[in-house]
Amino acid sequence: MLSIEQRIAEDIAAQAAQVRAAVNLLDDGATVPFIARYRKEATGGLDDTQLRLLEERLRYLRELEDRRTAILSSVDEQGKLTDALREQIESAETKARLEDLYLPYKPKRRTKAQIAREAGLEPLAQALREDPSVAPEARAEAFVDEEKGVADTKAALDGARAILMETIAEDAALVGELRDWLWDGGTIRARVFEGKEDEGAKFRDYFDHSEAIAKIPSHRLLALMRARNEGILELELVPPGADAEQGHAAGEARVALHAGIENQGRPADAWLADTVHLAWHAKLHLHLKLDLFGRAREAAEDAAISVFGDNLKDLLLAAPAGPKAVMGLDPGIRTGVKVAVVDATGKVLDTATIYPHEPRRQWDQSIAELARLCGRHQVALIAIGNGTASRETDKLAGELIKKHAALNLAKIVVSEAGASVYSASETAAREFPDLDVSLRGAVSIARRLQDPLAELVKIEPKAIGVGQYQHDVNQAKLARSLDACVEDCVNGVGVDVNTASAPLLSRVAGLSPSVAENVVHHRDGHGAFRTRKALLDVPRLGEKAFEQCAGFLRIGNGDNPLDASSVHPEAYPVVERIVARCGREVRNLIGDAPFLRNLKPEDYTDERFGVPTVRDILKELEKPGRDPRPEFVTPSFAEGVEEMKDLTVGMVLEGRISNVAAFGAFVDIGVHQDGLVHVSALSHQYVKDPRDVVKAGDIVKVKVMEVDLARKRIGLSMRLDDVPGESRGNRPTREDRPRGKGAARKGSPKPAAAPANNALAAAFARAKKD
């Protein structure tokens, strides 16, 4: 079997040597951002996406090896580990295959089959299977023994059947074959439980729904699973076939063929056929249904987590407004609008609470107060949270701008997702111990306009709310993925060590939360860092942590201009070599793009730093510390469109992409309810992945195609020539997709009656051909 490194190499389209180098670096404590940016020679240029996949696969394969070792040990302790079984276990490539092989040896509660074996009924089961020419009752008479708990021939045959059913159901080869067969051609069928139609109205698109289990999109499977968990839908796994009856008959035929059982009219054949029927329905199909539902759900969760990570990345890397004085408005009605003014560095200058809305309606007084604060602190931008009363507060800010044009203000509605979580967090309490919780949200809203990345890292990623069924997925895997996303974003942008908060610093490669706190304390006590080397004076920030973090920390206006760049201190000798040959000082060299582009990276390599690193250094010297995020722009919401009832079909509006899912993109158009642009309406061209067209934070123009006030749904299109009511191209909508037939079934599923002999015979013939 291939080594772990070879298997991972195939998964990420790399060489085994590259993977081996990356694994060694990870095991040595290196972080993904550090390896991707500063160890290109070692890994052959693996990027952060490949390294994250490598990290995940490495975790899985090492867990697989641990499980393999545990299974070998368990079977060996039982004295049942044959050479053949050992070879099968050692060659198993998936956890599912391992568990199939282990199933007969897995310690379990006493089953009916075990009790039957203890009663001496295994020879009866073997005889009936191997020689069906004798009537079961006649053969069972010899095994009746009241002392062993076998009261009559019926009890003997029931015990023999239990043994055969367990033997068949624990056949690893059969289980593997049936798993592949069901996955390749099986269908998930959803039916609404009787009487649950009204309660589950939001799931009505799935009241009678069928779809291939291997092809069902992530969002639909998770919706079905949620509906099942809420007791709205019953989900079944229908085997491949023209209908459910033929599918189950085909499954039984496969079991019979594998077990060597065929109905030829012999005395025991009917009994054996019933045994196969029960083994399929009560054991194999039930077990594989749970198994494949779990497999499909895991794939759906992975897709949903990927969508969440992509959206989070887009949000974190949204354009920053930059170092400008900002007023944050956290809208509210009865409790008032919370106001916070921060300076260009994010320091809180002033706070207030105004009551422009019901019940006080202090509109003019509120405008006067806001004008006073803006004038006093030279505010440039007003950030308005997009929650309750957002549009009313946006209108207030608009009137402020008109009445006080001399203040030269601009307003922007920003997502306040997670602001309330931050306000009540320990981080916020440490940051603003004397500030009321309700005002902390306004501060967060103002700061996230200045620098979304620096502010949003203070909030648990899951609370930011750009996910797809985020509460339905594996929370540990979600947290791990989102933390990796935040880490990649922070290190991709870089962090000013002299202004960054502890939460932001804790996301820098190599810095733990406690060490990040120590950096802030040292900075507060000793003043701003003048060099990167000075970081080594921070308690518990040793050489290893310095190696990991130094390249991602920036020191502007320090003693060494390279400290403001992404050039790692370990590579400063390369720059010194360039300077020596050019005869120019570093400060004069930085930013001289024409000169730097004429240099050949090959001329400055050595045994440690190759062409990839030198090329990165030259590129960084052109624009040191360059922020990779886009320029800051704002959408213009239409005047007079403040609620869903203000929308009319055919209206064209501007909005900001708030979330991207596998089925389309959600757009904030300023009416407190995001609209959906279905994937089929994103472009005139075929769109496979919505993120190929839009990303969270993008500003787009959309046409209103549908407004459903009752269900609070807004249908939008980015194809502005679309005509409402006409069918869209590109791909079928949910309503156009084929559905299953038949009425909803009642109650819990039960094993169906044994199919007629002709149906089973036909299925058996097909199984033989397969």
N, C-alpha and C positions, 0 to 999 in steps of 0.2 A: 504494500500500500504506500501511496505517496506520503512524504513527510508533511508536517503542518505547513512549513514554509512553501513547499511546492503547491499544496492545495490553495493556499492564500494567493500565491502568485497567479494561478489560473483565474481566481475570482476577480482580481484587480488589474488583470492584463499587465503583469510585470514579470521580471525575472526573479527566480528563487534567491539569487544573491542580493537583490535589492530588498526583498522581504526580510531576509536573514539579518541584514544590516539594520533595518528599521526595528525589528523585534529586539535586537541587542540593545539599541538605543533606548527603546521604551522600557526594557527590563532594567536598564541602568538609571532610570528615573527621568529621562528626557521627556519633554512634552511634545505633543503634535505640532503646535505652532513653531517651536524651536527647531524641530527636525525638518519641517517643511521649508523653513526660511534659511537656516544656517548649516544644514548638513546635506546639501544637495549632492556633493561629491560621494558621500557614503551611500546614499540611497538611490543614486542615479536619477535624482530629480523628481521623486515621488511628491505629488502635491498634497495639500491638506485633505482633500476629498478622498483620495486613495488611502491616505494614512488613517483617516477615521474609519473607513471600511475595513482596512487591515486590522485596526484595533478591535473592532467589533467581531470580526471573524476569528481573530486570535483568542478572544474571550470564549467564543462558542466552541472552538476546536479544543481548547484546553479543558473546558468543562466536559467535552465529549471524552477526552482521554482519561480524565478523573473517573468518569462514570464507567468507562470500559474496565479500568483497573478494579473498581469496586465490584463489578459484575463477575469478572474472572475470579476474584477472591471468594465471592459468595458461592459460586457454583463449585469451585474447588473444595471449599469447606464442606459442601454437601457430598463430596466424593463422586460427583457426576460430570466432571470436566474431562471429556474425551478429547483426543487430538483434533478430530473433525470439528467439534464444537468450538474448541479454542481458536481454530483457524477462522471459523465463521465470525466469531466475536471480534477477533483482531482485525478482520478485514471490513467490518461494518463501518460505513461512511457517514451515517446519520444517527441521531439519537433515537429516532423512530425504529430503525432497523435493530439497534442494540436492544431496545425494550421488547421488540418482537421475539428476539432470540432468548431473552431472559424470562419471558412470560411463564414458561412451564416450570421454571426453577425459582420463581419469585416467591418468597415466604408470604403466605396468605392465610386468611381464616379458613377453618375447616369447611370445605365445600361438600356438596352432595356427592361429587365424584370421589373425593377422598374418603368419605364415610363408606361409600360403596366398595372402594378398594380394600378398606380395612375389613369389610365383611366378606372378602374373597370373591368378588364379582367380576374382577378384571378378566379372568379366563372366559367367562360367559360373553363379555363384550367383544373380545377378540374373536371368539368362535362365530358369533353372529355376523361379524363383519367379513371374516375370511370365507365362511361357508354358509351362504344364505339358503342352502337346499333343505335345511331342517327348520320346521316351524318353531318360532321363538318360544312359545309356551312349552313345547315338548323339551326343548333344550334347557329351559329355565328350571324345570322340575328338580333337576339334580342339585340346584344351588339353594333350594329352600332350606333355611336353618333358623329356627326361632331364636336360638341362643345368640346368633350373630345379628339378630334384628331383621332377618329376611323372612317375613311371615308367610308369604305365598309367592306364586310365580309372577304376579303383577309387581310386587315389591322388587323381586329379582330383576325383572326387565326394566323397571324404572331406574334401578341402580346402574344397570349396564348402559342404559341410554345416557345417564348423566356422565358416565366415564367416556363414552364415545363423543358426546357433545364437547366436553372439555378438551379431549385429545385433538379433535378437529379444530376447535377455536384457538388452540395454542400452537398450531402448526405455523411456524414463522414464514415458511415459503408461501403458504396459502394466504396468510394475512397480508403479506407484502404484495402478492399478486392482486388481491381484491382491493387493497388500498389504491394501487395505481389505476385499476379499472374504474373505480368509483370517482377518483379525482379527475381522470381524463374525460369521463362522459357523464358523471352524475350531475344532478340538478337540485338546487335548494328550492323547495316549494314552501311558500308562506300562505297561511290562511288565518283569517281573523276568527277569534273565538266568538261563539254566539253570545250576543248581548253586550259585546265590547265595542261596537261600532261607534257609538257616541263618545265614549271615554277615550278611544284611540283615534279620534278624528284626524289628528296630525299625521297619522301613519296610513291614511286611507289609500294612498298610492300603492300600498303593499298588501291590501286586504286579500288580493288574489293574484299572487305574483310568483313566477318561476324564472330561474336564471341559472346558467351553468356555474357550478361552484368554483371551477378553476378560473373563470373569467369575470366574475361579479366585481364591480369596482369597489374600492375600499369604503367610500361613504355610504353606499347602499347596503353593504354587508353590516356595517356598524349600526346603521339605522334599523335593520332587521333584528340584530342582536339586542338592541336597546328595547325594541317593541316586545320581543320575546321575554326579556327580563321584567318588563312592566306588566306582563300577563295579557298583552293585547293580541299577539300573534303566536300561532303554533308553527314551528319550523320542522320540515322533514327533509331527509336526504333521499331523493328518488334515484334508484339505479338507472343506468343507461337502458333505454328501451322505448317502444312506441308509447307506452303508458306505464303507470306504476306497477300494475299486475305483471306485465311482461318483464319489466325490469327486475322485480323480485324473483320471478321464475328464472331469469338468466343468472341471477346471483346464486340461487340454489343449485342450478345446473353446474356452475363452476365449482361449487363446494363438492358436489357429488362426484364430478370428474376427478378432482384432486384426491378425494378420499377413496377412489376406486369403487364407488357404489353406483350400480345401474339397475333399474327396474326391468327385470326380464321375466317377471311373473313367478319367480321362485317363492317359496313359503315365507321367507324373511325379508323379501325385497320391499314390501309395503311398510313394514316396521322400520326398516333402514331409511326409506324415503321420508317418513315422518321425522326421524331423528335428524336428517339433513335439514328439513324444513325448520325445525326448532333451533338447530345450531345456527342457521342463517339469521332467523328473525330475532331470537332471544339473546344471541351472543355476538356473532360476527358483525351483522349490520348495525346493531346498537353500539358496539364498541367502536366500529369504524366511523359511524356517524359522529360520535363525540370526538374521535381523533381528528377527522377531517374538518369538522366545524372549528376545532381548535387550531388546526393548521391554517384554515382560511382566515380565521380571526387574527392570528398572529401576523399573517401577510398584510391584512387590512390595517392592523395597528401600526406595522412598520411604515406603510404608506402614509397613514395619518400623521405619524410622528415626523416623517420626512416633510410633509406639507407644513406642519407647525414650525419645524426648524427653518424651512425656506422663508416662511412669512416673518418669523422672528428676526432672521438675518436681514431681510429687507427693511424691517422697522428699525432695527438697531443701526443700520447703515444709512438711514434716511438723512437727507441734507440738513446740516445744522444751521441755524440762523446766525450763529457766531457770537462773539463777545459784544453784545448790545444789552442795554438796560431793557428789561422786559417786565410787563405787568401781567400777572397770572390771574385769571378769573375762574373760580370754581362755581359754576351756576347752581342756583337753588331757588325755590319759590318761597315757601313759608319761612325757611330758616335763613333766607337771604343769600346774596352772592358774596362769597369769600374772596378777598382781594389780597394779593401779595406782590410787592415790587422787589425785584432783585437787580443788582448791578451787573456790569459786564462779566464779572467773575462768578456770578451766581449767589453772591452774598445777599442776605435778606436786608432790605433797607427800610421797609415799611409794610404794615398790614392794616386791613380794615374789613368791615362787613357793611354792605349796603343792601337796601331793601326796595329795589325798583319794581318788583312784581307783587302780585297778590300775597297777603291781604293789605299790605301797607301802601303800595303803589307810590313810593317816593322817587318817581322817575327823574324829575329835574334836580332834586337834591343829590341823587346818585351820580348824575352826569357831572354836577359841580364838584363832588368829592373826587371822582376819577380824574377830572381835569386838574384839580389841585395836586394830586399825587403825581400825575404825569409831568406836570410842569416843574414840580419841586425836584424830581429825580431824573429829569431829562429822559423819560421813557421813549423808546423808539418803536417797540412792538407790543401788541396786546395779544396774549395767548388765552383763548377761550376754550374751556373744557366742553366736550361734545355730549355731555349727559343731559339730565333733566333740566329744562329751561335754557338749553344752549342757544336755541334760535332766538328766543326772547332777549337773552343777554347779548347775542351777536348784534341784534337790532339796536340795543342800548349803546354798544361800542360804536356802531356805525353812526349813530346820531352824535356821539361824542366827537368823532372825527370830523363830521360836517360842521358842528358848532365851533370847534376849536381847531380850525385848519392850520393855525400858526404852530401848533404842537408837532405837526408833520408826523402823525401816527399812522400805523398800519395794523390791521387786525387779522388774526389767523385762528381758525378753529382747529384744535388739536385733540387727538385721542387722549382721554383721561383714564383709559384702561389701566387698572392696577393702582391708580392714585390713592384710592381709599385704603387699599392693602398697605401701601407704603406709609400712609399717614399714621396708621396704628401699629407700625412695626417697631421693633427694637432699634433698628437703624435710625428711623426718624426721631425716636425719643432721645437717642444720644446726640443727634445732630441739632435738634431744637427742643431741648428740655423745658424751656419756658414758653414755648409756643403752643397754642391750643391745637388739638388734633385736627379740628375742622379747617384750620388755616394752613396746615402742612400740605394739604392737597393742592392748594392754590400755588404754593411754592414749587411743588413738583411739576405742575402744569407749566409754569413759567420756565423752569429750568429745562424741561424736555424739549421746549422750542429752541433754546440756546444750543443744547447738545443732547439729542435723544439718547445716544449711546451712554454718555456719562450718567444720565439720570435713570434710565431704565435698568441699568445693571443693579440698582438698589432694590429692585422688585423681583420676587421669585418669578422666573420665566413663565410658569404656568398661569400666573395671575394676569399676564399682559393680554391674554385673550385673543390670540390670532390663530387659534388651533381649530381643528376639525374633529369633533367628537373627542375632545381632549380628556374628558373625564371617564371615557369608556375604554381607554387603552392602558397598557401596563405602565403604572406610574413610575416605577423604578427606571425602566428603559426610557420613558419620556424625559424624566429629570436628567438622566445621563446624557441623552442626546441634546437637550436644550442647553445644558451646562457647557457641552462641547461647542455648541453654536455660539454662545456668548463669548467663550474663550477665544474662538477663532476671530470673531468680529473685533473684540477689544485689541487683540494683538495685531490684527491686520491694519488697524488704524494707528495704533501707538498711543502712549499715555504720557502726558506731561507730569513728571514725578513731583513737581513743585506746586501743582494746583489740584491734582487728583484726590478724590475722596478715598477712604479706606476700602469701601465696597468695590470701587473701580480698580484700585490697585490689586485687590485680591483676585481679580480675573486675569491678571498678567501672568504669563507663564512663569512657573517657579515660585510664585509668592502665595503663601497660605494666608487665610484671613488674619491670623495672629501676627505674622510677619508684616503684612500690609499695615496693620495698626501700629506696629513698631516704626515703620517708615514715617507715618504721619506724626507720631509722637516725637521722633528724632527731628523731623522738619520743624515742628512747632518749637522745640527746645533749642535747636542750633541754627535755625534760619534755613533759607533755601539751599538746596544742593548745588554746588558749583561744578562738580564733575560726577560722572558715573561711578568712578572709583570710590567716591565718598560713600556710596551705598554700602560698602563693606564695613563701615563703622556702625551700621544699624544692628542692634542685637538680634541674633539668630539668623541673620542674612549672611550665610557662608558662601564659599567659593562656588559650590554647586548651584545654589539658588541664583547667585550673581550671573553665572554662565547662562542660565535659562532666561532670566528677566532683562538683562542689561540692554539687549538690542531693541527691546520693545518700549523702553523708557526713554523719554525725551527730556533734555535740559536745554531750554532756550537761553540765549545770552550767557552761557556759561564760559568756563575757561577754555574749553576745547570745542570748536564749531562742529566737530563730528558727533558730539554728544547730543546734538539736536537732530541727528539723522538716524536711519535704521541700520547704519553700518555698525556691526558688532565690535566692541572693544578688542576682541581677539584678532580682528582683521585690520586694526589700525596700522600695523606694519605694512600691509599692502598699500594703503593710502600713502604712507610715508615713502614707500618705494616709488610710487607714481610721482609724488612731489619732488623727490630727489632727481629723477630723470628729467622732469619738466622744468625744474628750476623755478617753480612758482610756489607761493605759500598756499596753504589749504584754503584760507579765506578767499583768496583770489581765484582759486580753482573752482570752488563751489558755485554752481549756477552757470558756468560757461559751457552751455550745451554743445555749440559747434566744435569747440576744442575737444571736449570729452568724447564726442562721438567719433572722432578721428583716431582715438587711441585703440590699440589692438589688445584685447584682454589677454591673449596668449603671451604677451611680452611681460606680464606682471604676475604670472603664476609661480608657485613653488610646490614643494612636496606636500604641503598642507592645504593650500587654497588653489583650486583649479579654475578653469574657465567659467563655470556657472557662477561661482562666488564673485570673481573679479567683474564679470558682466553686471551682476546685481549692484556691486559697489559703484561702478561707473554710472549706472542708471540712477542710483540714489543721489550721487553727487550733482547730477543735473538739477534735481528739484528735491533737496533734502527735506525730510519730514512732510512730504506732500500728503495731504489728506485725500484718500481714495474716494471719499463720499461725493455725491453730486452737488451741484449748485442749489441754493435754496430758492424755491418758488412756492407760490400759494394759489389754491383754487379760488374762484370767485363764485359764491353761491348766488343763485338768482333771487332778486328782491321779490318779496311777497310769497315765496315758496318756503314755508316754515313747518308745515305738517303734511302728513300723507294726503289729507283731504284737499290740499292745495294743488296736488299733482293732477295733470290731465294727460291722457294717452296721446302720444305724438310729440310731447314737449321735449326739447333738447336742453340738457343741463350740463354743467361742469361739476365734477366731483373728484374725490380722492379715493384710490383703491385702499380699502381698509383690511381686506383679507382675501387670500387666494386659496381656493380649494380645488380638488381634482375635477370637479364638475363645472367650475367657472370662477368668477371673481365677484366679491361684494364691493359696492361703491357707496361711500358716504356722500349723499347729495344734499345734506343739511335739513332732513326732515325727521330726525330721531330714529329712523329705521333704515338700515342699509338696504339698497336694492341689489338684485342678483343679475349679473350678466352671464347667462349660460355659456358654456364653452363653445357652443355652436354659433353664438352671436358676438364672439370676440373679434372675429376677423372674417373677411371674405374667403380667406384661404383655410384649408383644413388645419385644425389646431389639435395636437395630441396632448400637450401639456400647457395649461393656461399660463404658467410662468414663462413660457417662451414669448408671450405677448405682453403681459403686465406683471408688475410686482407691487407689493404693499407700499403705499406712499406715492405711487404714480398719480399724476393728475390727468384725467381723461374726460372726453365729452361723450355723453350717452343720450340715447333716446328712450323715453318712457314707453314701454310696450304693453304693460299691464299693471293695474293697481287693484289689489284685493284687500280692501280695508278690514274685512272680517278676519282674515288669516294673517293680516299684517305682512303682506308679501308684495314686493315691487319687482316687476320684470323689466329689465333694461336691455339695451343693445348698443354695442359700440359700432355697429354697422348703421350709420346714420341714414342710409337710404332704405332700411328695412321698413316695411309697412305693417303696422299693428294688425294682428288678425291673420296675416298670411303665414304659411308654413315656412320655417327657416331651413336653409340648406345645411351642408357640412356634415350633419349626423342626426340620427333620430332623437327626438326629445323623449322624456320619460313616458309620455302618453303614447308615443309611437312604438315603444318597445313591445315585443311579443310577451304575452302573459300566459300563465298556466290556465287550465280549464278546470271546471268543477266547483261545487259549492264548498263553503267552509265546513270542515269537519268538527265534530263536537268531542269534548273530553280529551283524555290522554291517549296517545297512540298505543295500539295493542297489536300483537303479532297477528297477521292476516291468516285466514284459513289456508290450508295447503292447496296449491293450485291444482287444477284438474290435470290428470295424467298426460293428456295430449299437449297442454301448455308446457309442462315440465319436460316432456319428451322433446318438443321442438327446441326449447331452450338448451337442453342437454346436447342436442345435435349441433346447435350453433357454437356451444362452448367447445366441443370437440374440434370444430373447424378453426376456432381462434387459437 
